[in-house]
Amino acid sequence: MDYVIEARQLSRLFGKLRAVDKVDLQVRRGEIYGFLGPNGCGKSTTIRMLTGLLTPNEGSVRVLGLELPRQAEALRTRIGYMTQRFSLFGDLTVIENLKFIAQIYGIVGKAEKHRVGEQIETYGLSRHSMQMAGTMSGGQKQRLALAAATIHQPELLFLDEPTSAVDPENRREFWEKLFDLCDQGASILVSTHYMDEAERCHQLAILEAGQKRVDGSPEELMQSMGANVLEVSGPDLRRLKRQLTAHEDILSAAQLGTRLRVLISDRIELPAAWLAQRLPNANREGLQQVRPSLEDVFVSCTGVDRR
């Protein structure tokens, strides 16, 4: 198996805080691998160790066959990194930012002109090429940042919550660009806290408190999450939620509009019948078992509503 990232027991401490705790990771070439988790779970710290920007306290890591942190300098020209916050120069134009980044990677002369023009066209920045980057909208800044991160055609791209301040339409367009990059041979590691984005990944790890709780394809995680998902409709759902969550075999109950989404431990053999016995008559007709979602997986394997 051709892996672009291999990490074993990767850990990082800040004083007494264990920000990343013995994480094992394998990312295959040509896939989009996602980190899903809340703020503070260790996503950014892990990415910084995988890019050579931060030295692990424990464990080993190889990226593109290079051992980190010993060979971090050799890695930098082969990867792209898009940070969580917009990190380009707000007082330079779009084209000036891209030229500057190109020169950092040794792209000069005719090659620079060609590559900058290609990126401006690819990422829909033609009308903004002379605009100051600091005056751009969130979606425009995002496209510029991705253009800058890929201007040297990296083999491996790291994206740290790249769509956190972007509207749904721009997020969808952004992900189409990521699949284009994969189609061209790039491998991508992306962190997110959006469930719909996580479902787009080929493989996914759920992180919590610096630890990797589960990993696998989104479909595999949904099939093996250890719980059944049922939805209940009817009156007085807030009271019903309080009653249901008193049972130890109910992992979570969350209201979605006029429905209550209930996660029941797979220790219960007939979950629909078991739940129906605990519902008032007015709610029983609105009971149905449904397909799990990644949000259900997240709830069932992390501390959110978990017993």
C-alpha positions in Angstrom: 0.0 0.0 0.0 1.4 3.4 -1.0 1.0 5.8 2.0 1.8 9.5 1.8 1.5 9.8 5.6 2.4 7.2 8.3 2.3 8.2 11.9 2.8 6.0 15.0 1.9 7.0 18.5 2.1 10.6 17.6 1.9 12.9 20.7 2.4 16.5 21.6 2.4 18.2 25.0 2.1 21.9 25.9 3.2 21.9 29.5 0.8 19.5 31.2 -1.7 19.6 28.4 -1.6 16.5 26.1 -2.9 18.2 22.9 -2.3 15.1 20.8 -2.3 11.7 22.5 -0.8 8.6 20.8 -2.4 9.1 17.4 -1.8 6.4 14.7 -2.5 7.5 11.1 -2.1 6.2 7.6 -3.2 8.2 4.6 -3.1 6.6 1.1 -1.9 8.3 -2.0 -4.5 10.0 -4.1 -7.3 10.2 -1.5 -8.9 12.9 0.6 -8.4 12.1 4.3 -10.5 14.1 6.8 -10.0 15.1 10.4 -13.4 15.6 12.0 -13.7 17.1 15.5 -14.6 20.1 17.6 -12.3 23.1 18.2 -9.5 22.1 20.6 -9.5 18.4 19.7 -6.0 18.4 18.3 -6.6 18.7 14.5 -4.4 21.8 13.9 -1.6 20.5 16.2 -1.5 17.2 14.4 -1.4 19.0 11.0 1.5 21.2 12.2 3.5 18.1 13.2 2.8 16.4 9.9 4.1 19.4 8.0 7.2 19.6 10.1 6.3 22.9 11.7 6.0 21.4 15.2 8.2 18.6 16.7 6.4 15.7 18.4 7.2 14.8 22.0 6.6 11.2 21.3 6.1 8.9 18.3 7.3 8.7 14.7 6.1 10.2 11.5 6.9 9.8 7.8 5.4 12.1 5.2 6.1 11.4 1.4 8.8 8.9 2.6 10.6 11.5 4.6 11.2 11.2 8.3 10.1 14.2 10.4 11.3 16.4 11.9 14.8 15.4 10.6 13.9 15.9 6.9 11.4 18.7 7.4 13.3 21.1 5.1 13.2 18.6 2.2 9.5 18.2 2.6 8.5 21.8 2.4 8.8 22.1 -1.4 6.6 19.0 -1.9 3.6 20.0 0.2 1.1 22.8 0.3 -0.4 24.2 3.5 -3.6 26.3 3.8 -4.0 27.6 7.3 -7.2 28.1 9.2 -6.9 31.9 9.0 -6.2 33.9 5.8 -2.5 34.3 5.9 -1.6 36.1 2.7 -0.8 39.9 2.4 -3.9 42.0 2.6 -2.1 45.1 1.2 -1.0 43.2 -1.9 -3.1 42.5 -4.9 -4.2 39.0 -5.9 -1.5 38.8 -8.6 1.2 40.2 -6.4 0.4 37.6 -3.7 0.6 34.8 -6.2 3.9 36.1 -7.7 5.4 36.4 -4.3 4.5 32.8 -3.3 5.7 31.5 -6.7 9.1 33.1 -6.2 9.4 31.5 -2.7 9.1 28.1 -4.5 11.7 29.1 -7.1 9.1 29.7 -9.9 10.5 32.7 -11.8 10.5 34.3 -15.3 8.2 32.8 -17.9 7.3 29.9 -15.7 6.1 32.3 -13.0 3.9 34.3 -15.4 2.4 31.1 -16.9 1.7 29.5 -13.5 0.2 32.6 -11.9 -2.0 33.1 -14.9 -3.1 29.5 -14.8 -4.0 29.7 -11.1 -6.0 32.9 -11.6 -8.0 31.2 -14.3 -8.5 27.9 -12.5 -9.7 29.5 -9.3 -12.0 32.2 -10.9 -9.9 35.2 -9.8 -9.6 36.9 -13.2 -11.9 39.8 -12.3 -10.1 40.3 -9.0 -6.4 40.0 -10.1 -5.7 43.7 -9.3 -7.8 43.8 -6.2 -6.2 44.1 -2.8 -6.5 40.8 -1.0 -7.6 42.4 2.2 -10.8 43.8 0.5 -12.0 40.4 -0.8 -15.0 38.4 0.4 -14.5 35.2 2.5 -15.1 33.0 -0.6 -12.7 35.0 -2.7 -10.0 34.9 -0.1 -10.5 31.1 0.2 -10.0 30.7 -3.5 -6.9 32.9 -3.4 -5.4 30.9 -0.5 -6.0 27.6 -2.3 -4.4 29.0 -5.5 -1.4 30.1 -3.4 -1.1 26.7 -1.6 -1.1 24.8 -4.9 0.9 27.1 -7.1 4.0 24.8 -6.9 1.8 21.7 -7.7 2.4 19.9 -4.4 2.1 16.2 -4.1 0.3 16.5 -0.7 -1.9 19.3 0.4 -2.8 20.1 4.1 -6.0 22.2 4.6 -6.8 23.3 8.2 -10.5 24.1 8.4 -10.4 25.9 5.1 -14.1 26.6 4.8 -14.9 27.8 8.4 -16.0 31.3 7.3 -17.5 30.5 3.9 -21.1 30.2 2.7 -22.5 26.8 1.6 -22.3 27.5 -2.1 -18.6 28.5 -1.9 -17.9 25.5 0.2 -19.4 23.2 -2.4 -17.4 24.8 -5.2 -14.3 24.6 -3.0 -14.7 20.8 -2.6 -15.1 20.4 -6.4 -11.7 22.0 -6.7 -10.3 19.5 -4.2 -11.6 16.6 -6.2 -10.1 18.1 -9.3 -6.7 18.2 -7.5 -7.1 14.6 -6.5 -7.9 13.7 -10.1 -4.6 15.3 -11.1 -2.7 13.1 -8.6 -2.6 15.1 -5.4 -3.3 13.7 -1.9 -5.2 15.9 0.6 -5.5 16.0 4.4 -8.3 18.3 5.4 -9.7 19.2 8.9 -13.3 20.2 9.3 -16.1 20.4 11.8 -18.8 20.3 9.1 -20.5 16.9 8.9 -21.4 17.3 5.2 -17.8 18.0 4.3 -16.7 14.9 6.3 -19.0 12.7 4.2 -17.1 13.9 1.1 -13.8 12.4 2.3 -12.5 9.0 1.1 -11.3 8.2 4.6 -12.0 9.9 7.9 -10.7 10.1 11.5 -12.8 11.4 14.4 -10.7 13.2 17.0 -11.6 14.2 20.5 -9.4 15.5 23.3 -6.3 14.8 21.3 -7.2 11.1 20.6 -8.4 9.4 17.5 -11.7 7.7 18.4 -12.4 5.9 15.1 -11.3 6.0 11.5 -12.5 4.5 8.2 -14.6 5.5 5.3 -17.7 7.5 6.1 -19.9 4.5 5.1 -17.9 2.1 7.2 -18.2 4.3 10.2 -21.9 4.7 9.8 -22.4 0.9 9.6 -20.3 0.1 12.6 -21.1 2.8 15.0 -22.6 0.6 17.7 -26.0 2.2 17.8 -29.4 2.2 16.0 -31.0 5.5 14.9 -34.7 6.1 15.2 -36.9 9.2 14.7 -40.0 10.1 16.7 -42.6 12.7 15.9 -45.5 13.9 17.9 -46.3 16.4 20.6 -44.2 17.6 23.5 -40.8 16.5 22.2 -38.8 18.5 24.8 -40.4 16.5 27.6 -40.1 13.3 25.7 -36.4 13.9 25.2 -35.9 14.4 29.0 -37.7 11.1 29.7 -35.8 9.1 27.1 -32.3 10.3 28.0 -32.9 8.9 31.5 -32.4 5.4 30.0 -28.8 4.2 30.0 -29.2 2.5 26.6 -30.2 5.7 24.9 -27.0 7.4 23.9 -28.5 10.6 22.6 -31.7 12.3 21.8 -31.7 15.5 19.7 -34.6 17.5 18.2 -34.6 18.2 14.4 -37.6 20.4 13.7 -40.7 18.3 14.4 -38.8 15.1 15.0 -36.7 13.7 17.8 -33.6 11.7 16.6 -32.8 9.0 19.1 -29.6 6.8 19.3 -30.1 3.5 21.0 -27.3 1.2 21.9 -27.0 -1.9 19.7 -27.2 -4.0 22.8 -31.0 -3.7 22.3 -32.0 -6.4 19.8 -35.4 -4.9 18.6 -34.8 -1.2 19.0 -38.1 0.0 17.4 -40.2 -2.3 19.6 -38.1 -1.4 22.7 -38.5 2.3 22.1 -42.2 2.1 21.3 -42.8 0.6 24.8 -41.3 3.8 26.3 -43.3 6.2 24.2 -46.7 7.8 25.0 -49.4 6.6 22.6 -49.4 10.0 20.8 -45.8 9.4 19.6 -45.9 5.8 18.6 -47.3 6.3 15.1 -44.5 8.7 14.3 -41.7 6.1 15.1 -39.4 4.9 12.4 -35.8 3.5 12.1 -33.6 5.6 9.8 -30.1 5.6 8.2 -27.3 6.7 10.4 -25.5 10.0 9.6 -21.9 11.0 10.4 -23.3 13.3 13.2 -24.8 10.1 14.8 -21.3 8.5 14.5 -19.7 11.5 16.1 -22.2 11.5 19.0 -21.9 7.8 19.6 -18.1 7.7 19.8 -17.2 11.0 21.5 -18.1 12.6 24.8 -21.1 14.5 23.3 -24.1 13.1 25.1 -22.2 9.9 25.8 -22.6 7.9 29.0 
